[in-house]
Amino acid sequence: MSYPKQPTFESTDAIPTNPAYSGLFYAIDQCDVNMCADIISKDPGAVKMKGWNDMTPLHSICLKGRMEIVKLFLDHGADIDARSAFDETPLHYACRRGDVRIMHMLLEARADWTAVDKLGRGCMHFAAMGGSVISMHYLAQQTRLTHNMVDSNGDSPLHISCQQRHTTVVDYLLRKSRSNPQQSNHKGATPVHLAARMGNTDLVWRMLR
């Protein structure tokens, strides 16, 4: 029995066929500064190419956390506020990584610290997702971002920290009343509710005591 031939479709999200693309992202994965520099010298446009989920080389290296390559890309014209398919920026990724040196470098180069992704999550939310207290403290000191800012769902960094079970971040946000554990999101759930729903009695106790 033969089956009808299936139609083929060209993906609109196809990865670029430029050899520099795969080479540069391989170099990023290896955190190889010299290889990155060599590829960019031969093809300066490689630093602006977009790949999976519209991530640029700068997005990728901010996740990897290699400051020398971040500087290399910025010096060669990388878009500091490039958006992924989810509207995430390189600064968002640096905040999630928790590398304050890279965050500082991006902010010094005038990265937009007010940018939010498609869910309304900003730098403070990404720092909470990564469980990075130092990133959150740095953002509070160097920008006008607050610990109580909410995303499109009404979730604060404390909501996210409870969902991710980041005990250290929860402790930080509770100290000096940086965040309100009784603050409800748009579904009426507080950070205490989220911790209880996940069965995390330790976090519940920390927020209620």
C-alpha positions in Angstrom: 0.0 0.0 0.0 1.4 3.4 -1.0 0.8 6.6 0.9 0.2 9.9 -0.8 3.3 12.1 -0.9 3.4 14.6 1.9 3.8 18.3 1.0 6.9 20.0 2.2 7.0 23.4 3.7 9.9 25.8 4.1 10.3 26.9 7.7 10.2 30.6 8.3 12.5 30.1 11.2 15.2 28.4 9.2 18.7 28.7 10.6 21.0 30.8 8.4 23.1 28.8 5.9 26.1 31.2 6.2 29.0 29.1 7.4 30.0 31.9 9.8 26.7 31.3 11.7 27.4 27.7 12.8 31.1 28.6 13.3 30.4 31.5 15.5 27.9 29.7 17.7 30.2 26.8 18.0 33.0 29.3 19.1 30.5 30.8 21.6 29.7 27.3 23.0 33.4 26.7 23.5 33.9 30.3 24.9 36.8 30.6 22.4 37.6 34.3 22.2 40.2 33.9 19.4 37.9 31.8 17.2 35.1 34.4 17.7 37.4 37.2 16.7 38.7 35.4 13.7 35.1 34.7 12.4 34.0 38.3 12.9 37.1 39.6 11.2 36.2 37.6 8.1 32.5 38.2 8.3 31.6 41.3 10.4 27.9 40.7 9.8 28.0 37.4 11.7 27.7 39.3 15.0 24.2 40.5 14.0 22.8 37.2 12.7 19.8 35.6 14.4 19.4 31.9 15.0 17.1 29.7 17.1 14.3 31.7 18.6 15.9 34.8 17.1 18.7 34.7 19.5 21.8 36.7 18.5 25.4 35.8 19.3 25.2 38.5 22.1 22.2 36.7 23.7 24.1 33.4 23.6 27.4 34.7 25.1 25.5 36.6 27.9 24.0 33.2 28.9 27.5 31.6 28.8 29.0 34.4 30.8 32.3 35.2 29.0 32.9 38.9 29.4 35.8 39.2 26.9 33.5 37.9 24.1 30.7 40.2 25.2 33.1 43.1 24.8 34.3 41.8 21.4 30.7 41.6 20.1 29.8 45.1 21.4 33.0 46.5 19.9 32.0 45.1 16.5 28.5 46.5 16.4 26.3 43.9 18.1 22.7 45.1 18.8 22.8 45.6 22.5 19.0 45.6 22.7 18.3 42.8 20.2 15.1 40.9 20.9 14.6 37.2 20.8 11.4 35.6 19.5 10.1 36.1 23.1 11.3 39.8 23.3 14.1 38.8 25.6 17.3 41.0 25.5 20.9 40.2 26.1 20.6 42.1 29.4 17.8 39.8 30.5 20.0 36.8 29.9 22.9 38.4 31.8 20.6 39.0 34.7 19.4 35.4 34.7 23.0 34.2 34.5 23.8 36.4 37.5 27.0 37.9 36.1 27.2 41.4 37.4 30.3 42.2 35.4 28.5 41.6 32.2 25.4 43.4 33.4 27.5 46.4 34.3 29.2 46.3 30.9 25.8 46.2 29.1 24.4 49.0 31.2 27.6 51.1 30.6 26.9 50.6 26.9 23.4 52.0 27.5 21.4 48.7 27.4 17.7 49.3 28.0 17.1 48.2 31.6 13.3 48.9 31.3 12.8 46.3 28.5 10.3 43.5 29.2 9.6 40.3 27.3 6.3 39.2 25.9 5.1 38.1 29.4 6.0 41.6 30.8 9.0 40.2 32.7 11.9 42.6 33.2 15.5 42.4 34.4 14.5 41.9 38.0 12.3 39.0 37.1 15.1 37.3 35.1 17.5 37.8 38.1 14.9 36.1 40.3 14.5 33.2 37.8 18.2 32.7 37.9 18.3 32.8 41.7 20.8 35.6 41.8 20.6 37.8 44.8 23.7 39.8 43.7 22.0 40.6 40.4 18.8 41.8 42.1 20.8 44.0 44.6 22.9 45.5 41.8 19.8 46.3 39.7 18.1 48.0 42.7 21.3 50.1 43.3 22.1 51.0 39.7 18.6 51.4 38.1 15.2 52.5 39.2 13.8 49.0 39.1 12.1 47.8 42.2 11.7 44.4 43.9 7.9 44.6 43.7 7.5 45.2 40.0 5.0 42.8 38.4 4.8 41.1 35.0 1.7 40.7 32.8 0.4 38.0 35.1 0.9 40.2 38.2 3.8 38.1 39.4 6.5 39.8 41.3 10.1 38.5 41.7 9.0 37.0 45.0 6.3 35.0 43.2 8.9 33.7 40.7 11.4 32.9 43.4 8.9 30.8 45.2 8.0 28.9 42.0 11.7 28.3 41.4 12.4 27.3 45.0 15.2 29.9 45.4 15.3 30.1 49.1 18.2 32.5 49.2 16.4 35.0 47.0 13.2 34.6 49.1 15.2 35.4 52.2 16.7 38.5 50.5 13.4 39.8 49.3 11.8 39.3 52.8 14.6 41.2 54.5 14.0 44.9 55.0 10.5 44.3 53.6 11.8 44.5 50.0 8.8 42.4 48.8 5.4 41.7 50.2 4.6 38.0 50.6 0.9 38.8 50.6 0.9 40.6 47.3 -1.6 38.9 44.9 -1.1 38.3 41.2 -3.9 38.6 38.7 -5.2 35.1 39.7 -5.4 36.1 43.4 -2.3 34.0 44.3 0.3 35.3 46.7 3.8 34.0 47.0 2.7 32.2 50.2 0.0 30.5 48.1 2.4 29.4 45.5 4.9 28.0 48.0 2.0 26.1 49.8 0.7 24.8 46.4 4.1 23.3 45.7 4.3 21.7 49.2 7.3 23.8 50.2 6.5 24.2 53.9 10.0 25.8 54.5 9.3 28.7 52.3 5.7 29.1 53.7 7.2 29.2 57.2 9.8 31.8 56.2 7.1 34.1 54.8 4.6 33.7 57.6 6.9 34.0 60.6 
